[in-house]
Amino acid sequence: MSNAMECGVRKLMFTKHRTPNTETRTPLWLRLDARLTMVSVAMLILLGCGPANRGSVVGVVSVEGEPVESGTIRFTRVDREGPSFGTKIENGNYEIRAAEGPTVGTYYVTISGRRATGKMIPVDGTENLTYPETVRVVPESYETGNQLEREIKAGKNELDFDLEKNPQKKPRGSR
């Protein structure tokens, strides 16, 4: 390698830092490492620490022991601060991962569910189109948002719901 080329490579690999009495050289990898560390710290500050204050929620939803075939479950904060979280119920099971899950706190839980009857219903105004008939299996009172109340903690929360067909209405705010 020629002297000129070798000199150019050294200039890329090291940066001179002069102080009144000394001259030092900082390797390129060390300069890049310091920049990467600063960018990483800034990202953590801007994005927060992730799902530390969130909980995953998994469980089974049934009505008097019979799993809900399909439906939805939704968690809404009692204090109405922040967003609601929900997911589908399939064959009685539901799961919300911590990354998308509720933050720590107390929530009203609303549940809706339906079951296919096996009958096909014609679409109005058509001759050939049909859709499967479904019936409500979760009583309407569980869809109002104040019948069920649960506490969500950080980490994994296993919340099973075995609902009654004829529940007693619960006054708002009681547990």
N, C-alpha and C positions, 0 to 999 in steps of 0.2 A: 504494500500500500504506500502511496506517495505521501510525502510530508504534508502537502496541502490538504489531501483528502483526510489524512489522520487528524489533522488539526480541526477540520470541519466536524468530524465525528465527535471529537472531544468537546467541542463547543455545544453540540446537541446533548451530549450526555451529562454535562456539568454546567452549572451556572456560577459565575463568580460573585461573591458577596464581599464587598470591601468595607472595612471599618478603618478608622484613622490609622491604626498601627498594624493591622493584619489583613490577610486575604484568605478566604476559605472557599471551598468548592462543595456544592450540594448535589448529590447524585439525582438524576432525573426521576428514578423510581420513588425516591423519598419525597420529591416535590409533588408528584402525581398522587402518592398515597395520602399526603396531607390534604390535597384538594378533595379527594374522594371522601375522606373522613368528614370534612366540613360539609360537603353536599349531603352525606348520609345523615348527619346530625340535623341539618336543616329540614330534611324530609321527615324525620321522626317528629320534630317539633310541629311541622305543618300538618301532618297526617294523624298525629296522636299515636297511641300505643296499640291500636287495633281493638279486638273484641274483648278486652279485659273487663269491661263493665257490661258485657252482653251475656246472655244465656242461650244455650241451645235448648230446644224444647222438643221432646218426643213423647209419644203415648198412644193409647188406644181409646177410641170413642165407641161406646155401645149404648143401646137403649134396652134396659132391663136384661142385660147379658148378651144381647144380639148385636154383633158388630155393625156399624153404620157402613153400608155398601159404598156410598160416595157422598161427598159433601164438602163443607169448608169449616175451618176453625179460625177465629180471629181474636187477637189479644189487643185490647185498647186500655191505655193507662187510666187508672181511676182519677188521677189529678188532671187528665186531659192534656198533659204536657208531653209533647213529642208525638211521633208517628205511631200508627197501629201496625201490627204484624200479623200475617196470616198465611195459611197454606191449604192445600187440598187434603181431604180425608179419602183414602182409598182402602177398601176392605178393612175398615176400622182403624187403620194406622195413619199417623201423621208425623211429620218431622220438620222442624225449622232449625237450620244450622246456626251456630253462634254468629257467623259473619253477617247473616241477614236477620238475626234474631232480635228479640226485645231487649232493651236495656233493663238493668236491675230496677225492680219496683213492683207495685201492686197493680194488677190488671183485671178488668172485666173480661170475661171470655164469652164469646158468642159462637154458637155452633148451629149449623144447618145441615140437614142430611136428607137424602132421597133414596128410594129403592125402585128398581125396575119391576113392573108388574108382569112383563112378558107379552103384553098386548102392544100392537102397533097402531098408531093413530094417524089418519090421513092429514096431510097439510092442507089447510083451507085453500080452495080454488085450484087444486091440482088433482089429477087422477092417480098418478103413479108414486108420488112422494109420500113417505110416511116417516114417523119418528117414534121411538120407544116411549110408551107411557110410564111415568114415574109417579110415586106417591110420597108424601112427606112422612118420614119416620121419626124425625126429631121434633118434639113439640115446639110450637111457635114461641112459647115463653123463653126458650133458650136462645132465641135469635135477638132478643131485646137488648142484651148487653148488661143487665144488672142481676141476672139470676145466678151467675157463677162468678166467683172472684178468686184469683190465685196470686201468690207471691212468686216472682221470678228472681232467682239468685244467679250470680255469676257462675259460669260453668254449665254442667249438664243438669237439666231439670226433667224428671220423668213425671208427667202429669196424665193420668188416666181418668177418663170421665165415663161413669156408668150412669146414664141419665134415666129418670123416671118418665113413664108415659103420661102421668097426670101430676106434674109437680105443683107444689103450693107456691103461689107468687111470693117473692121475697121483697120486703121493703128496700128501696134504694139506699145503699150505703151500709146495710147490715151484712155480716159474713156468714 
